[in-house]
């Protein structure tokens, strides 16, 4: 059972851990290391490159192709066997490199654990690797440090900590040393700093109470690793397709064999034909084309700042029906920004967003020179312990984000805080704490001393007796105080965090710097700040609405702030939308919660348990759920969602390991771009499934009909392989290169119960039937014209087979262009849409046409495939019988069996 160190006094905590304020001895630390082990998280079991490669073969489609390899080899078709093996290896290599590359990208993003820690050992400060920390170590914490383990504070000087990775709170939390109630929750244990939190303000000293997997982070990591990952919709769909094809193949071998026997064909010939046809029924190009399609999608997404870890997850994105998004850093910039100033008489607006020092000061919507605000801006920069860091033109704050926003504010007015601190010599600081709710800094310039104060408006106002109005210092009347407090309430109602600024000159002889100086201050004004929404998020949410995707905000922040951001991005409407807090969720019965999940737009102050519960309920309702998260507390929800999306910049190791996708820019808009790409990928998969299976259906129907009509079989086994190579190769692969359709985000998401097989089955049958009928008619005419039915001439059969094969192939090469769109055929699209929008398809078809002409006219090919060159008029006849492929539109035979089952597709 975990010890509640937060409820112990400092003295009792040190006694329980067998340590003192002087720290452990090196000898004792070594013993404890042997007992407890290193301070590090155990990552999930890593797959070796060999296992990642072998997993590419784990598919029923691949098993069927391996069966085809064995059968082809036993029948002496060594070329067939070699080609299929080559295809399988290429497919596995493609899949392996994409997933291995994604894992390497993930490793580069992993950077959670603090690499070093400053400890007291033998009463001396030492800098050690954080993995060497043990229970009982005394650790010194300063601004900017990442907390290396769970630590019970024994000293705190104005300490503030960002623990949002664990609790979801967007504002730094004040810490103290006093004992806390035994039943205090994680977020309310003010004397504990947790592993991976960041020190944003002040200083602290504490004793290590838990390391590695014993910390809260470690426990969550363990729970996540124990969760089983569900199969993706694409994996299930391919599995269904594979079983469907397996059933057809087995049935085909048996039925065709017995039909041949009934119609008195040679037994050996019928066995070989049946098995060869069964092999041809397996679209050997399908696994490779799917892999290539998903790999292309991965690369496209990576260019748009989304690293997808698993190939199969790429397509799942296209089926997402609900996106559960964090607020801080995803919908917002996670960069506090001052947007309002009130100087006691006038309200100013400040433009610009985040930590960029670009922005204007507006009064009544008119740009002004902020000269009369310069004193307020100087005080906000001087009464400040943060600093700005610039790297690659990007600015970040080291220290408290609130203080950082004040530095940026001053910079917008042309005040360089570094120059300012050079001019004003720092003398002393009266630190902030939770009781005082303010801080003051004493500085000196040119022999004059000044006290600069910032803090909670009500607290600072009580210390003020004067105010500057129109450049003059005048008395601060009670009526003016009421007016200022009303403005403070107005700012707060709009989810702004408000700070008041004040100052006063000090006598030159002042030498004692303490709280007694904080009186008779001159009020300078209020600043209102907020973490602003990302400017592009509003349009992304509108796009989600058009696409039928519901967006839900999940935040640990206050409901007022959540609603304000929700309104500003077009997510929340006070009149019709619902927002709930975690307390309201916790009070609900399961039935009430199930109903609420259907309509709630914002969940505020939620716990990790709430988040997991919400995701689980949405999944129970049949939604395909994508969830964003950056903290360790988000990991269970990320793992349980269909698509877990971690943040690449602010995300922890645990959240990244639990995810399928990582956003390298932490931007909500990137998710929407990935969904668009995912939908386009599913469309492409549907296109080539229709094309490949229709092509194979044509071969099966044609041979079956010839057997029943007692005609010579139109295709030899080697011909079937050739047809699959020419049509299943380049053209099918090129379909995977099609960009997403313009209207792809105007469609509703497909139903999670939707079946691709059911949608395309009828069309595949009709498309294959038309091709088979056209080829058979041409085959019959050729046999008749050459007198085969009278003399059984071998040359006549060779020519007829050449014409039938060529007709079927040309039909499919024409037909591939009509597989690109269910509604618009070749004749409805412009030349650019047909041939330039996907140059790979145009080149693929051209390459296949050239290959087929070589098949007809090249002597070497004639010998291998036992074909005969055609006269020009015969070639023209072949093209004529192939032209139905130019007119056949999917919607003409689009009988969706999903709708028969009352399941709608997108």
N, C-alpha and C positions, 0 to 999 in steps of 0.2 A: 504493500500500500504506500502511495506517495506521501512524503512528509510535507505538511503545510507550513513551509518555512515563512510564508508571508504573514502568518498569524503569530510568529515568535518575535520576541524582542531581539535587538542586535546581539545582546550578551548571550541569550539562549541559543540563537542561531550559530554563533561561533563555537559554543560549547558542544552543540549537537554534531557539528562537522569536525570537531577535534582540531581547531585551528585558532589563530589569534590575529589581531590587526597587523602584526609584524609579518604574517604570511607563514607558509610551510617551510620546512627545511628541504634542501635538495634531496636528501636521503628519503624523507617522508613522501615527497612528490613522486619519486621513482617507485616506491612501494605501491602507492595508489594507482600509478599508471599500470603496473602489473596486475592489480586487482580489478580496476574498472575498464581498462583499455583506452585507446586514443579517443580524443574528442572529435569525432567525425561521423557524418551520416552514412549509413549503408545504402548505396544506390541499388536500384532494382537490378536484377541479374542481366548483365550485358550479353547480348548474343554475339558469338564469334562470327567473323566474316564468312566462314564455311557454313554455319547454320543459316545465316541470312540467305546465302546462295541456295542451299538445299530447300529452304522454305518456298522458294519460287516454284518448286515442282509440286507443291501441296495444293492440288486442284483436280477435281474430277475430270475436267477437260484434258488436263495433261495425262492423267491415267489412261484415258481413252486413246490418246495419241500414242502412248507407249504400247498399248495393245496393238494399234495399227502398225507400229514399227515391227513388232514380233511377227505378226501375220504376214506383212509384206516380205520380211526376210525369209520366212518359211516357204513362201510361194516363189522365191527366187527373184523378187523385185528389189534388188539391192540398192538401186538408185533411189527408189521410193523411200526405203528405210533410211538411207543416208540423208536425204533431203529433210525428212521429218525430224530426225535427230538434230540436224543442224538448226532447224527452226526452234526446237525446244531449247537448245543451248543458247541461241541468240536471245530468246525471250527471257531466259533465266539471268543472263548476263546484264541485259537492260534493266530488269527489275532490281537486281542486286546493286548495280552502280547507283541507281537513283536512291534506294533506301539507305545504302551505306554512306552516300554523300550527305543525305539528310541527317544521319546520326552524327557524322563528323561536324556538320554545322551546329547541331545541338550541343556537342561537347564544347565548341567554341563559345556558345552562349552561357554555359554553366559558370557561375562566378559567385555563388552564395557565401561560402564559408569565409570568415575573416582570416586572412593568411597569418596575421601576427597579433599578439596581445602583450600588453605591459603588465607584469605581475610583480608582487613582492615575494621574494624568496630569501630566507635568512635575513629579513629586514632590509633587503636591498632591491632596488628596481631592476628588473630584467626584461628584455624584449625576447619573447619566445614565439615559436610557431603555435598557432591556436590549437592544433591537434594535440599539443603536449599539455594542455590544461587538464587539471584533475579537480575533483570535489575538494573544497576547502582552500583552493588558491585565492589569494586576494588580488583583484584586478583593478587597475586604474583606467578610468574612462574619460575621454576628452571629446570635444566637438569634432564630428566627422567620423568617429570610430564606429565600426560595425561590431555590435556586441557578440563576443565569441562563444558564449554559453549562457545558460540560465544563471542569473546573478541576483543575490539578495543584497540590496544596498545597505551599506553601513555609514556612508557619508554622501550627502547630496548638496551641491551648491547650485541652486537654480537649474537643476537638471531637467531637460525635456528630451523625450525620445519619440522617434517615428516608429511605431509598431504596427503600421497599417498592413504589413505582410501577414500578420497573425490575426488582428482584430478587425481590419477593414476601416479603421478610423483615419480620416484624411488629414486631421490636425495633430500636431505633435502633442504628446501627453506629458503632463508635469509629474515628476517623481519625487518621493520623499522617503524617509527612513523609518517612520513609525509603524508599529504593528497594525495589521489590517484584520478585518473580521475573517473568521475561519471559512465562511461560506462565500467569500468574495469571488466573483468570476475572474477569468483571466484579464479582461480589460480593466477591472477595478482593483487589481493588486498593485497599488502605487509604489510599493517598495521593491518590486521585482522588475528587472529588465530582461527581456527574452532574447534568446539566440537569434541573430540576424537582424535585430532592431538596429536603428541608426541614431547615434547621439546628435541631436540638432542644436542643443543649447546647454551651457553650463558644464559642470564637472561632476564626477562621481567616483566613489570607491565602493567595491562590493566583494562579496564572497561567492564563489562558484557553488551552486546547489545541485546542478544537474548538467551532464555533458552528453554529447552525441545523441544516440537514439533514446535517451531518457528525457530529453527536452520535449516541449510541446511539438516542436518541429519534427523531432525524431518519431514521436508517436503517430503523427499524421502521415509521415513518410511510410511508416510500417503499414498503416491501414490501407494506404493507396496501393502499395505493392501487393497486398493480399487480395485486392479486388480483381476479378476476372474481366478481361476485355471482351465486349460483345463483338460478334461478326458484323461487318458493315452491310448495308443494303446491297451494294454491288457484289460482295462476296456471296451473299445469299442468292442473288439473282443469277450469277454465273453458275452456282451450284445447281439451281433449279434447271437452268438451260442444259447443263451437263447431263443431269439425270434424264431429262426429256430426250436429249439426243441419244443417250445410251439405250433408252427404251426403243427408240426408232431403229437404231442400228441392229440391235438383237432381233427385233421383230422383222426387219428387212431381210436379214440373212436367212431366217427360217422361212418366211412367206415366199420370197423370191425363189429360193431353192426348190420348194415344193411346187410352185407354179411351173417352173422350168421342167420338172419331172413329169407333171401332169400333161404338159404340152410337148412331151417327148423330146426335150433337148438332152444333149449329152450330159451325163451325171457329173463328170469331172469338170467339164466346161462350166456347168451351172454353179458348181461349188466355188470355183475360182472367180467367176463373175460376181456371185453373191458377196463373197468376202471382199473382193476389190471394191465393189460398190459400197459396202459397209464402211470400208476404210475411207472412201471418198466422201461419205456422208459426214464424217468428222471434219469440221473446218479447221485444218491444222494451222491456218493463219490467224484464227481468232484470238488465242491467248497472246500471241506476239503483238497483234494490232491493239488489243486492250492495254497491254503493258506500255506500248509506245504512246498511246493516247494519254494515259495517266502520267507518264513521264514528261510528255510535252506540257501537260497541265501543271505539273510540279514546277517545271522551269519557268513557265509564264507567271505562276504565282510568286515564285522566288524573286523575280524581277519587280514584282509589285509589293515586296516586303512581307511576304507570307511564306515561311518555311514549313512545308508539309512533310511529316516524318514517315508516313506510310502511304504507299501508292493508292491503296483501296480507299483511303480517306478523302482523296481528291474528289471523287465522284459523289461521296456522301454529302459534301458541302452543297452540291446542287439541289439536294432534296430537303434542305433545312427548312422547317416551318416556323421555328421560334428561335430567336437569338436573345439569350439572357446576358446582358452586358453590365460590367462594372461601370461606375460613373467616373471615378477619379483616374485620370490618365488615359482612359479609353474614349469616353464621350467628352471628357474635358482634357485640358493640356497638362494637368498636374503641375501647374506653375501659377502660384498666387499672383494676382494682378490687382493693383489699385485702380478702381474705376470711378470713384466719387471722392470729392473733397468738400467739406463745409467749413468755412472760416469763421462762422458765427453770424454772418449776415448773408453770404451768397453761397450757392451750391455750384460746384464745378464738375464737369465730366472730363475724364481722362481716357483718351483712346489708346489703341495698341493692345496687344495680347501677349501674355507670357513674359519671359525674361528678356525679350528683345527691347533695347532701349529706344524704340521708335514709337512715337505717339505725340499727340497734341493735347493742349489744355483748352477746353471749351467752356464758354459762359453764355447761356441762352443759345446754344448751338452755334456760336461763333468762336472761331479760333482766337485766342488771346496770348499775350506775352505774360507768363506767370510770375512777373517780377514781384507782385505783392504777396506771393506765396513762398518766396525764396527762404524766409526764415523758418517756416514750417518744414520745408523740404530739407534744409540743412540740419535741423533738429532730428528729423526722421533718419537721416544718414549717420549722424554722430551718435545717437542713442541706439547703437546697433552693433551686434557682434558677428553678423554674417559677412560673407564676401562673395563676389561674383567670379566665376571661373569660365574662361572662354577657350574652347577647343574646336578647331575646324569650323569656325564661324558660328558655333552653337554655344549658347550661354547657359550655365547652370549655377545653382546656388549651393554654397557650402555653409551649412548652418540652418537656422530656422527659415522655412520658406516665407513666412510672414515678414520677417526682417529683410529677406532678400527682395521681396516686392517693393519695399520702401527704398532700397538702393536703386532699383530700376526706375522708380518714380522720380527720384532726384536726378538720375541720369537723363531722363526725358526733358528735363528743364535745363540741361547743360551743366549740371553739377556733378563733377567727378568725385566720388566719395573718397578715393585714395588721396587725391590732392587736398581735399577738405580735412582729412585726418592728419595730413602733414602740417597744415596751417594751424589746426586746433590741437594742442598737445593734450593727450589723455592724462588725467590726474588720478581719477578714481571711479569706481562703479558701485552703485547701491543696487544689488542684484534683484532680479525678479523672483518672486515665489508665489505659490498659490494663495497665500494669505494677503500679501501686499497687492498683487495684481498690477504691478507696475515695475518699471526699472528706471534708474536715473544714472546719467554719466556726467561727471564734472570735467570740464576742459578749460584750457587757458589759451588765449590768443592776445599777443601784443600787450601783455601785462594784465589783461582783464580775464576774470574767471566767470564761467557760466555753468548753470545747472540745467541740463536737458532731460526732460521726462516724457516717457510714453507709457500708456497702459489703458486699462478699461475706462471708458468715458465717464461713468458715474464716480469712479474712484478719483480720477485725475481732476474732474470738475470740483470735487470737494476741497481740493488743495489749491484751487485757483481763486484769486481775488480780483484779477484784472483781465482785460481782453484788448486786442489790437483791432480798432475799427478805423478805416480810412487812414491807416498809417499812424494813428495815435493810440497810445496806451490809455485806456479809460477803465472805469470801475465795471466789474462783472456783476450785474444786478441779478436778483433772484428770478426776474422775468426772463432775462436772457438765458439763465441756466436752464429754465423750463423749456425754452425754445430749442436749445442745443440738445437736451435729452429727448425731446420729441423727434428731432432729426435723427438722433441715434436709433430710436425705435423704428423709424421709417426705413433706415438703412438695413437694420437687422431683419425687418419683415421681408426684405427683398434678398435675404440670405447672404448679406454682406457681413464680413467680419470687420468690426469697427474698433479702431484705436484712436485715442485722443493724444494730442501733442501739446506740451507746455514747456516754458523755460523761465529762468530769471537770472539776472546778473548777480554775482556774489561779490562781497567785499574782498579786496586783494589779500587781506590778512587771514581769510578763512583757511583753517588748517585741519579741522576735524570734519571729515566727510561722512555723515550718517543720515538717517531718516529725518532728523530734526530740521535739515535744510529744505525738506520737501513741503514747503508752505508758502503762502503768498505768491503763488506762481502766476505767470501771464499765459492765459489760454491762447493757443494758436489755431486749433482747428481739429476736425475729425477726418480720418481717412477710412474709406470703405473699400474692402478688397474681397475678391472671390477667385476661385479657380475657374477660369472662363471656359466655356464650351469650345471645342475645336470648330473653326469656322465652316468646315466642309461636312460636319456631322448632320446638320439639318437636311441637306439635300440627300444624304445617304439614307436617312430614315424615311424620307418621302419615297425614295426608290424601293425600299423594303416594303412599304405599304402597297405600291403598285405591283410588286412581285408577290403579294399575298403572304409576306413574312411578318410575323408579329415580333415587335421588339419590347423587351421588358428590362427595366433598369433595376439592378440589384446592387445596393450600396450599404456600407456601414455608416454612412453619414446621416445627419439629422434630416427629418422629413421635410423641413422648411427649405433647406438647401437643395435637397433632391427635387422637390417640386419646382423651385426656381429654375434649376438647370433644365428640368424636363420641359417647362414652358418655353424656355429660350431656344431649344432645339426642335420644337414642334412635336415632342413626344407626349406631353401631358396637357390635357385641357381640364381646368378646374371644374367646369360645368358637367362634364360627362365621364371623365376618367377617374379611376380609383387608385389611391395610394394607401399602402398599409405599412405599419411598423412591425418589428419583430414581436413586441408585446401583444399586439392584436392577433398576430399569427399564432402565437403560443396559446392564446385563450380559445382558439377555434376548435371545434370538433373536427374529426376527419372529414365528415360530410360537408360541413361549411367551408372548410379549407379547399376541398375538391371543387366546389362551386366558385369560390373566390379566385382560384388560379385562372379560371377562364377569362376573367375581366380585368384583373389588376395590371396596371402599367408600371407602377413603382413599388418596390419593396425596400423600405428604409430601415436603418439600424439593424440589419439582419446579421445573424450569427452564421458560422459555417454550417451548423446543423440545419438552420432554416434554408440555406442555399441548396444543400443536398436534398432536402425534403421537397423543395419547389421543383428541382430538376426531375426527381423521381416521379412526382405527380404528373408533370407534363408528359413524361415518357409513358406513364400508365394510360394517358389519354390518347396515345398513338401519335404524338408529335415527334418530329425529328428535331432534336434539341442541340443547339450550339451554345456553349457557355464560355465566357471569358473569365480570366482570373490571373492574378499576379502573385498573390500571397500563398504561403504554405497552407493557410486555412481554406483556400479555394481548391486544393488538390483533390479531395474526395468528390466534389461536384464535377470537376474537370474530367476525372476518370470515369464517372458514371454517365456523363453526357455522350451522345453519339459523336459529337465533335468537341473536344476540349481545346480551347484556344488560350495559350499562355502569352504573357507579355515578354518580349525579348529584351527590353531595356530595364524595366522595373521588376520583371518576374524572377522568382526564386527558382533554385534548382529543382525543388520538389514539384512546383507547379509545371515546370517545363517537362519533367519526366512523365507527368500524369497526362500530358496533352498530346493531341494529334497534330496540332499546328501551332507555330510560334510566330507572333507578329513582331518583326524586327523594328517597326516604328510605333508600336503600341497604339495603333490608330483604328478606330471603329470602321472607318471608310475602307480600310484594307480588307476587313471581313466581307463587306458587301461586294468588293471586287472579286474576292475569292469565291463567293457564292455564284456570281455571274459566270466565272470561269468554270465552276463545277457544273452548272446547268448546261453550258456549252459542251462540256465533255460528255455528259450523259446523252445529249443530242447526237454527238458524233458516234458514241457507242451504239445507239439505236440505229443510226444510218448504216454502219458497216455490218451490224448483226442482220439487218434486213437484206443487205446486198449479198453477204456471204451465204446466208442460208437459202435465199432465193436461188442463187447460182447453183448450190448443191442440190436443191429440190428439183431443179430442171434436169440434172443428170439422172437422179433416181427415177423420176417419172418417165423419162425418155427410155431408159433401159428396161424398166418394168413393162411399159407399153409394147416395146419391141419383142420382148419375151412372150407376152400374151398373144401377140399377133403372129408369132412364129417367124419373125424376121430375123436376119442376122443381127447380132448384138452390135449397136452403132459405135460403141466406144470400147477399145481395149483398155486393160488396166493402165498402161503407160499413157494413153490418151487422157484418162481421168486425172492422172497426176499432172499432166501438162495443163489441162484446163484449170486445175486448182492453182497451179503456179502462176499462170498468166493473169487470172482474174482475182484470186485471193491474195496476190502479192502486192504489187505497186498501187493499183487503184484503191484497194481496200485500205492500205496503209495511208494513202493520201487523204482519204476521207477524215482521218483522225486529225488532219491539219486544219480543217475548216474552223474559222474563227466563230465565236458565239454569234448567234443571230441578233439583229438589231432589237427585236422584240422579246429577247429571252427573259428580261426582267419585267415584262408586262404580263407574264403568265402567272397563274397560281401555282404553288408547289404541287408536285404530284403526290397523290395519296400514298402514305407509307405502305399500304397493302397492295399497291399497284404492282403488276407483274409485266415485265417487258415481253416475256414469252407470249402471254395472252394477247398483248396488243398487236404483235407482229405476225402471229401464227397464220391467220387467214390470208393476210397480204402475201406472205412468203409462198403459201400454197398456190395462190392465183398467179403471182408473178412467175413462179417456176413452171406452172401449167401452160401459160401462154408461150414461154420460151420453148418448152418441150414440144408443144403442138406445131409451132413454126418450124423447128428443126426436123421433126419427124416427117412433116409434109415434104420438105426439101429432100430429106433422106429417101423417102419413097419415090419422089419424082426422079431423082438421080438414078436410083436402082432400076426403075422402070425404063428410063431413057437409054440406059446402057444395056438393057436386056438381061439384067441379072436374074430376074425371076424365071427366065427361059433357060439361060445357059449357066447360071451361077458363076459368072466370070469373076476372077479374083481382082482384076484391074477395076472392074465396075464397082466392086465393094470398097476398094481402096479410095476411089474418087468420091463415092457417096459418103463414106466416113469423113473424108477431108471436108466436104461441104457441110455436113451436119455439125462437126466440131467447130468449124469456122463460124457458122451461123450462130451457134450458141455463144461463142466467145464474143463476137461482135455485138450481139444483143446485150450481153452483160456490160460491155464497155460503153454502150450507149445508155443503158439503163442506170449506170452508176451516177450519171449527172442528175437523174430524176430522184435519186435517193437522198439528195442534199436538202430537199424541202418537201414537206407533205402537201403543200398547197400550190407552190409555183414550180412548173416544169421548165424544161429547156426553152420552150417557145415563149414562156412568160417572163423570162429574164433577159437582161441586156447581155451583149457580148462580154462586157467587163465582168458582170456577175457570174456568168458561166465559166469563163476561161481565165480571168485575171485575179479574181478574188481568192482563188486557191490554186496557185501556179503549180503546186506539187501534184494536184489531181490531173491537171492538163498534161503535165510532163509524164505522169504515171500512165495515163491512158495512151498517150503517144508512144511510150516505150512498149506497152503491151501490144499495140497495133503492129509495131515493127517486128516484135517477136513472133506474132502470128503470121505475118507475111513471110518471114523466114521459114516458119513451120510449113507453109504451103509451097514455097518456091525454092528453098535451098536444098540441094541434093543430099547434103549430109543429114539434114533433118528428115528428108523423105525416107532415107534408109533406116534411121533409128526408129521413126514413128510409123513407118509403112504408110506414108501418105503419097498423094499424087498432085502434081502442079495443076492449077485450074486455068482455063482460058479466061480472058477478060470478061466475056459475057457471063461466064459461070461465077466469077467473083462478084459481078454486079448483081447476080441473082442471090448470092449469099447475103450481100448488103441489104437487098430488098427484104428478105425474110428476117433480117435482124432489126429492121426499122421499128417494129412495135416497142422496142426498148426506149425509143426516143419519145414515145407518147404515153407510156405507162406511168401514171401518177399514183403515189401511195394512197391518196385520199379516195381514189376510185374503188379500191377494194379494202378500205380501212374499216374493218368490222372489229372493233375493240372488245374482246371478250371480258376485259375488266368491267366495262359498262354493263355487260350482261350479268356480271356478278355484283353490280351496283357499286363498283369501285371506279372512281374517276382518276384519269391520269392528268398530268400537267398539260 
